[in-house]
Amino acid sequence: MARHRSCRPAVPRDARAPRAPLPNGLFVLEKWGTCGGDGGPTMNWKLIPPGGITSSLRLRVGLLLFLLVVVSMAAAALPLLMVGGRLTLPEPLADFAANPAADAIALLCTILFLAGLLGVVIYRQVLGPIRRLALEGAFGGEVTGNEVEVLVGRVRHLLDTMHRTQAQLEESHETLRQTEKLALVGKLAAGVAHSVRNPLTSVKLRLFSLERSLTLDTQQREDFEVIADEIRHLDAIVSNFLEFSRRPKLRMQTVSPSDVVDNTLQLLKHRIESFNVQVQLHRAERLPVVKGDPEQLKEALVNLVLNACEAMGYDGRLDITEERGIINPLGRAVVIRIADSGPGVPIDRRDDIFQPFFSTKEEGTGLGLPIAKSIFEEHGGWLHLHSAPGRGATFVAVLPALKDDSWLRS
């Protein structure tokens, strides 16, 4: 058992030097004295939580720093013993403490410790915030301390952005192909007008004149009817072709979409009855007004309704639903859904349904749906198709509503 010299009572530190707190201000040297005649040091430490330090993290850091001081002094060959609540030096080491070499070793260890502590402080207080600010500036968001998760999230965001950009690029290429096709259609339209329409009109007039002047039996009259129907079909193809290639300029005004729906159904009343189609109009309240050309919008709806009737054939059901809502990126918008009970559109043909001259019907011109789609797009909206084989087709037309109090009055 180590023998200790009797120590003189520790005197207040204030009598010798000012109170010296350790780093972080958690442990304070309250008293010190000398042991025996050799003047060995006696130290009495007291734990004093400084005001304002309430974080358990800082408390743990302070405890760790205190332990580092003790370890540093042990490394400098200055072992400490706890006697009566005081840190003292054993007798064999009291003389060693006065050795200049020991002082040099202790000074070196203290310098190394302070240098390491200074590095930690600089990193946490200076470099750490700078690094976090750099990350926040680079990624446009708040860094929570786990940079790996932040980087993973940002990489995912970049991949999503890349996929969206690729999709937009493919859509742009498709639009470019459509534009090139429409440009070709426009060039052909003038030739078709002069080469086909004028002779076709002459043939149609002469055929009707012969029908009135000749006495025809039943079989001959049926033949005349077939010829007349084919001429009308050709005339419709040419008219739609010219209309699609040379769209008239829009005459924009304030329009009620509900009025356009009513006018369309009134115009096609007899045609709908000829197909024996049951029409159901779902309208909770009249739609807000939009800015548009009422004649062009009516033409688009006529094409959609006729397309549905021809797709269903006889004894079908047509549901027209009016809706309103907030739709990105339009904001306030009106929606008109036209759903039929027909066979639907095959999956492999959905991408072609709005292509010019594409039709699933034997006598279709393939221009009704492209014309309707172009009209809604010229009004700042769009036309989409939702369909499943055997479950009918639903065309969804969307138009931006006027941004004024008419939304509330409607």
Secondary structure as UniProt FT lines:
FT   STRAND          11..12
FT   HELIX           13..15
FT   HELIX           23..25
FT   STRAND          27..35
FT   TURN            36..39
FT   STRAND          40..47
FT   TURN            51..52
FT   HELIX           56..75
FT   TURN            76..77
FT   STRAND          81..83
FT   TURN            84..85
FT   STRAND          86..88
FT   HELIX           91..97
FT   HELIX           100..122
FT   HELIX           123..127
FT   HELIX           128..139
FT   HELIX           147..192
FT   HELIX           193..197
FT   HELIX           198..213
FT   HELIX           218..245
FT   STRAND          253..255
FT   HELIX           257..267
FT   HELIX           269..274
FT   TURN            275..276
FT   STRAND          278..282
FT   STRAND          290..292
FT   HELIX           294..312
FT   STRAND          317..327
FT   TURN            328..330
FT   STRAND          331..340
FT   HELIX           347..352
FT   TURN            353..354
FT   TURN            356..357
FT   TURN            362..363
FT   HELIX           368..378
FT   TURN            379..380
FT   STRAND          382..387
FT   TURN            389..390
FT   STRAND          393..401
FT   HELIX           406..409
//
